[in-house]
Amino acid sequence: MNGTRKGTVVRIVVGTLAVGLLAGVVPVTRYATSPMVEVYHLPPVFGRRSGDFTANVTGRLSPSAKDVKYRLNGSPWQDWREAPPRIPAPKFTIELAPQSLRPGPNVLEISARRFGIREEVHAWQFVYDTTSVRLPLVQDWSCADLEAQDGYWERIRDGDVWRVRPVPGQEDYDRIVVVTAAFAGARRVTTDVYYRHHVGDMPFGFGVLPLWGGRPDRDGKLPRRGWNFSLAWYYSHYEGVGQEFSYKDSSEPPDWMSNYRSLELVPDAHYQLVIECGQVVEADGRHVRYCQRMKWWAVGDPEPQDWMTLWDTPGSPLPPGEFCVALNSHRSQVEFGPVVVTPLEDRWWER
């Protein structure tokens, strides 16, 4: 997939060739004709957003691309900026805030320039669907259009089952793919995952974000620097599986709570996950805190009787709101199976 795929309008403004490029005809041809913007993920429909959960477009820029900028629905142009380690050049992530999206059709434009040659303006149309999520929901990955918050993901066939994974060679810092649109309420999430390998010498992990609230940044800086989530995953730093609640705004230090237990991880291990999470509220509906509990076991073993349970502190770290469900791969190659999301009854944590 690239910037000139079906459904994309490209407007090219031709300039003057730099004198120094005229010495080599073949390099100049490649320089002038290769796409400057390659889109990895821009689905035809983005589901409901809320708060800091943005609609993201991910891809890769040509090394020759300069003065990259973008705009939504004819708004003022915004400069694109890299943000390693999350978004190292030449990769890009464009974050479209919920308040900037129009219900129905929207148009995103990305402009890039090759110095001394031409400017290209690529335009894509997509639909923003504000319809509320209806549970139960099964994401079986049969749809070819994946929605990523960061990174490059792909579907693979495993017998009769579709799975989703980071594209091999694209494993990196916090690659996130979206399972559902944003919704309120307690939820049960089940899936299975194969661990294949990790990359580099830094800590790595993989798992489920049952509550993904996006990236807060009160300073309005782009790309955004915060996060708002609950997490159930394996993390090599603790050599085990566990859960976290964490909230971070812009460049401020994060608030967080966690619990872990040891797990010996081996290549090609296959695990089953069940997570239940949601708000604890007063009789009048007032938010008190969040609770999450998890079971993680090897496929083929019996399901554990006991839950790992984590409560956040009242008032911190997660604010009440609508959250999506997402999957996370952090410097690791993993394959997630179908994801089932079902609603939970009142006081589910007491069962």
C-alpha positions in Angstrom: 0.0 0.0 0.0 1.3 3.5 -0.8 0.4 7.1 -1.1 -1.1 6.6 -4.6 -3.4 3.6 -3.7 -7.0 3.5 -4.8 -9.1 6.2 -3.2 -6.2 8.6 -2.9 -6.0 11.9 -4.8 -2.5 13.2 -5.5 -1.9 16.7 -6.6 1.7 17.4 -7.7 3.3 20.8 -8.0 6.4 20.5 -10.2 9.4 22.7 -9.6 13.0 23.0 -11.0 15.5 20.2 -10.8 18.5 21.0 -8.7 21.7 21.4 -10.8 23.6 18.9 -8.7 21.1 16.1 -9.5 21.5 16.3 -13.3 24.7 14.4 -13.2 22.9 11.0 -12.8 19.8 10.3 -14.8 18.7 7.0 -13.0 19.1 8.4 -9.5 17.1 11.5 -10.5 14.3 9.3 -12.0 14.0 7.3 -8.8 14.2 10.4 -6.7 11.4 12.1 -8.6 9.0 9.1 -9.0 9.1 7.1 -5.8 6.2 7.8 -3.5 7.0 10.3 -0.7 4.1 9.1 1.5 3.4 5.4 2.1 0.4 4.8 4.2 0.3 1.7 6.5 -3.1 2.1 8.1 -5.9 4.5 7.2 -9.2 2.5 7.5 -12.2 3.6 5.5 -14.2 4.0 8.7 -13.0 5.1 12.2 -15.2 4.1 15.1 -16.3 6.3 18.0 -13.6 8.3 19.7 -13.7 10.0 23.1 -11.4 12.2 25.2 -7.7 11.7 24.2 -8.4 8.6 22.1 -7.4 9.9 18.6 -8.0 8.5 15.1 -4.5 7.7 13.9 -2.9 7.3 10.5 0.4 5.5 10.3 2.9 5.1 7.6 6.4 5.8 6.3 8.0 8.8 4.6 10.5 8.7 1.8 14.0 9.8 3.0 13.7 12.6 0.4 10.5 14.0 1.8 10.9 17.5 3.3 8.5 20.0 4.8 5.9 17.4 5.7 2.6 18.7 6.9 -1.0 17.7 7.1 -4.5 19.0 7.6 -8.0 17.7 8.2 -11.1 19.0 6.3 -9.4 22.1 5.0 -8.2 23.3 8.5 -4.8 25.1 8.8 -1.8 23.0 8.0 0.2 21.4 10.8 3.8 20.4 10.6 4.7 16.7 11.1 7.3 15.9 13.7 9.1 12.7 14.6 9.1 11.6 18.2 11.5 8.7 19.0 11.3 6.1 20.3 7.6 6.0 19.7 7.7 7.5 16.2 11.2 7.5 14.8 11.8 8.9 11.3 11.0 7.9 8.6 7.9 6.4 10.2 5.0 8.7 11.0 1.8 8.7 13.0 -0.8 11.4 12.5 -3.2 11.9 15.4 -6.7 13.3 14.7 -8.5 14.5 17.8 -12.1 13.5 18.3 -13.3 17.2 18.4 -11.7 17.8 15.0 -13.6 14.9 13.3 -16.9 15.3 11.6 -19.6 12.6 11.8 -19.6 11.1 8.3 -17.1 11.9 5.6 -13.7 13.6 6.4 -10.7 14.4 4.2 -7.1 14.2 5.3 -4.4 15.8 3.3 -0.6 15.2 3.6 1.8 17.5 1.8 5.5 16.7 1.3 8.2 18.3 -0.9 11.4 17.1 -2.5 13.8 20.0 -2.4 14.2 21.6 -5.8 11.8 19.2 -7.6 8.1 19.1 -6.6 5.5 19.2 -3.9 3.0 16.3 -3.6 -0.3 16.7 -1.8 -2.1 13.4 -1.1 -5.7 13.3 0.0 -7.8 10.5 1.5 -11.5 10.4 2.4 -12.7 8.3 5.4 -15.9 8.1 7.5 -16.1 8.9 11.2 -18.8 6.7 12.7 -20.1 7.9 16.2 -22.4 4.9 16.7 -22.2 3.5 20.2 -20.4 0.1 20.5 -22.8 -2.8 21.0 -21.6 -5.8 23.0 -20.9 -8.7 22.7 -18.4 -8.1 19.9 -16.0 -10.5 18.2 -13.0 -9.2 16.3 -12.0 -12.2 14.2 -9.5 -10.3 12.0 -11.4 -11.3 8.8 -11.6 -7.7 7.7 -8.6 -6.5 5.8 -8.7 -3.0 7.1 -6.7 -2.8 10.4 -6.7 0.2 12.6 -3.4 1.0 14.4 -2.5 3.7 16.9 1.2 3.1 16.1 3.2 0.8 13.8 2.5 -1.5 10.9 0.4 -4.6 11.5 -0.8 -7.4 9.3 -3.3 -10.3 9.2 -2.1 -13.9 8.8 -4.0 -17.2 8.3 -3.5 -19.9 10.8 -5.6 -22.8 9.6 -9.2 -21.6 9.9 -8.2 -18.8 12.2 -7.1 -15.3 11.3 -4.4 -13.7 13.5 -2.9 -10.2 13.7 0.7 -9.4 14.3 3.3 -6.6 13.7 4.7 -6.9 10.2 8.0 -8.8 10.6 10.9 -6.3 10.8 8.5 -3.6 12.1 8.6 -4.7 15.8 9.3 -1.6 17.9 8.3 0.6 20.8 4.6 0.1 21.9 3.0 -1.0 18.6 -0.8 -0.8 19.2 -3.7 -2.1 17.1 -7.3 -1.2 17.9 -9.9 -3.9 18.6 -13.0 -1.7 19.4 -14.2 1.9 19.3 -14.5 3.8 22.5 -17.3 2.8 25.0 -18.1 3.1 28.7 -18.9 0.2 31.0 -17.3 -2.9 32.4 -16.0 -5.5 29.9 -14.6 -9.0 29.7 -11.9 -9.5 27.0 -10.7 -12.9 25.9 -8.0 -13.8 23.3 -5.0 -16.1 22.7 -1.5 -15.1 21.7 1.7 -16.8 20.4 5.0 -15.3 21.5 7.6 -15.8 18.7 10.6 -13.7 19.6 11.7 -10.2 20.7 14.0 -7.7 19.2 17.1 -5.9 20.7 18.4 -5.8 24.2 15.8 -3.4 25.7 12.8 -4.6 27.9 10.0 -6.1 25.8 6.4 -7.1 26.3 3.0 -8.0 24.8 -0.6 -8.2 25.8 -4.0 -6.5 25.9 -5.1 -3.0 26.7 -8.6 -3.5 28.0 -8.9 0.2 28.7 -7.0 2.3 26.2 -7.9 6.0 26.6 -5.3 7.5 24.2 -2.6 10.0 24.9 -3.3 13.1 27.0 -1.2 16.2 26.3 -2.5 19.4 28.0 0.2 21.4 26.2 -1.3 20.5 22.8 2.0 19.2 21.6 2.0 16.8 18.6 2.8 13.9 18.6 1.2 13.5 22.0 3.4 12.4 24.9 1.0 11.0 27.5 -1.0 7.8 28.0 -4.1 6.6 29.8 -4.6 2.8 30.1 -5.1 -0.4 31.9 -2.9 -3.3 30.7 -2.6 -7.0 31.0 0.6 -8.4 29.6 4.0 -10.1 29.8 6.9 -7.8 30.6 10.5 -8.9 30.5 11.6 -6.3 33.0 9.8 -8.3 35.7 10.2 -11.7 33.9 6.5 -12.2 34.4 2.9 -11.4 33.6 0.9 -8.7 35.3 -1.4 -5.8 35.2 -1.0 -2.0 35.3 -3.1 1.1 35.6 -1.2 4.2 34.4 -2.0 7.8 33.6 0.5 10.4 32.2 -0.2 13.9 30.9 2.2 15.4 28.5 5.8 15.5 29.9 4.7 15.0 33.5 5.8 11.8 35.3 3.2 9.0 35.2 0.9 7.8 38.0 0.8 4.0 38.0 -0.2 0.9 39.9 0.8 -2.7 39.1 1.1 -6.3 40.2 3.1 -9.1 38.6 3.9 -12.8 39.0 6.8 -14.8 37.5 6.5 -16.6 34.1 9.2 -18.4 32.2 8.7 -17.3 28.6 9.9 -19.5 25.8 9.8 -19.0 22.0 6.5 -20.2 20.3 4.7 -20.3 23.6 0.9 -20.2 23.2 -1.2 -18.5 25.9 -4.8 -17.9 26.7 -5.9 -14.6 28.3 -9.1 -13.6 30.1 -9.4 -10.0 31.5 -12.3 -8.4 33.3 -12.2 -4.7 34.2 -14.4 -1.7 34.8 -15.5 1.0 37.2 -16.5 0.6 40.8 -19.3 3.1 41.5 -21.5 4.3 44.3 -25.2 3.6 44.4 -25.8 7.0 42.7 -23.4 6.1 39.9 -20.5 8.2 41.1 -17.1 6.9 40.1 -14.9 5.6 42.9 -12.1 3.6 41.3 -11.3 0.9 38.7 -10.8 -2.8 39.2 -9.1 -5.3 36.8 -8.5 -9.0 37.1 -6.7 -11.4 34.8 -6.1 -15.1 34.1 -3.1 -16.0 31.9 -2.2 -19.6 31.2 -0.6 -21.9 28.6 -3.0 -23.3 26.1 -3.4 -27.0 26.9 -3.3 -26.4 30.6 -6.4 -26.1 32.8 -7.8 -22.6 33.4 -6.6 -21.2 36.7 -9.2 -21.0 39.5 -7.8 -17.8 41.0 -7.7 -14.3 39.5 -4.8 -11.8 39.6 -6.7 -8.7 40.8 -5.6 -5.0 40.7 -7.4 -2.0 42.1 -6.4 1.6 41.3 -6.4 4.3 43.9 -9.6 6.3 44.3 -9.2 9.4 42.1 -5.9 8.2 40.6 -4.6 7.1 38.2 -7.5 6.6 35.7 -10.2 9.2 35.3 -13.7 7.9 34.4 -14.6 7.9 30.7 -14.9 5.9 27.5 -12.1 3.5 26.5 -11.5 1.2 23.6 -9.9 -2.2 23.7 -6.6 -2.6 22.0 -3.6 -5.0 21.7 0.0 -4.1 22.4 3.3 -5.4 21.1 6.4 -3.8 22.6 9.6 -4.8 20.8 8.3 -8.3 20.3 6.9 -10.5 17.5 3.6 -12.0 18.6 0.4 -13.3 16.9 -3.0 -12.5 18.5 -6.0 -14.6 17.7 -9.7 -13.5 17.7 -10.7 -11.1 20.5 -14.1 -11.4 22.2 -15.5 -8.5 24.2 -18.6 -9.0 26.3 -20.4 -6.8 28.9 -20.2 -7.5 32.7 -23.0 -7.2 35.1 -23.0 -4.9 38.2 -20.6 -5.8 40.9 -18.9 -8.4 38.7 -15.7 -8.2 40.8 -17.5 -10.0 43.7 -18.2 -13.1 41.8 
